[in-house]
Amino acid sequence: MKSLTDIVSESFIWGVGITRPKAGKERLAAYYITGVLAATILGVLGAFLFVITRF
């Protein structure tokens, strides 16, 4: 069974079309991609909450 980071990474590689990481670097790439996506989602959510609490 694949881990969540592997599934997110593979989906991102197929969906966005980025180049596959080099052999041996898959785990690091999976953590990086998952981290960037999580940070982006949290940033958008934070901006949304900031805007709705100000108006």
C-alpha positions as CSV (number, residue, x, y, z in Angstrom):
1,M,0.0,0.0,0.0
2,K,1.3,3.4,-0.9
3,S,1.6,6.3,1.5
4,L,-0.4,9.5,1.2
5,T,2.7,11.4,0.1
6,D,3.4,8.9,-2.7
7,I,-0.2,9.1,-3.9
8,V,-0.2,12.9,-3.8
9,S,3.2,13.0,-5.6
10,E,2.2,10.6,-8.3
11,S,-1.1,12.4,-8.9
12,F,0.7,15.8,-9.1
13,I,3.3,14.3,-11.5
14,W,0.5,12.9,-13.8
15,G,-1.9,15.8,-13.4
16,V,0.5,18.8,-13.8
17,G,3.0,17.0,-16.0
18,I,6.2,17.8,-14.2
19,T,9.3,15.7,-14.8
20,R,9.7,12.6,-12.6
21,P,12.4,12.9,-9.9
22,K,15.6,11.0,-10.3
23,A,16.0,7.5,-9.0
24,G,16.5,7.6,-5.2
25,K,15.0,11.0,-4.8
26,E,11.3,10.0,-5.0
27,R,10.8,10.2,-1.3
28,L,12.2,13.7,-1.0
29,A,10.2,14.8,-4.0
30,A,7.0,13.3,-2.5
31,Y,7.5,15.2,0.8
32,Y,8.3,18.4,-1.1
33,I,5.3,18.2,-3.4
34,T,3.0,17.3,-0.5
35,G,4.4,20.2,1.6
36,V,4.0,22.8,-1.1
37,L,0.4,21.7,-1.8
38,A,-0.5,21.7,1.9
39,A,1.1,25.1,2.4
40,T,-0.8,26.5,-0.7
41,I,-4.1,25.1,0.6
42,L,-3.5,26.5,4.1
43,G,-2.5,29.9,2.6
44,V,-5.6,30.1,0.5
45,L,-7.7,29.1,3.5
46,G,-6.0,31.6,5.7
47,A,-6.6,34.4,3.2
48,F,-10.2,33.4,2.8
49,L,-10.7,33.4,6.6
50,F,-8.9,36.8,6.9
51,V,-11.2,38.3,4.2
52,I,-14.5,37.0,5.6
53,T,-13.6,38.2,9.2
54,R,-12.8,41.7,7.9
55,F,-16.1,42.3,6.1
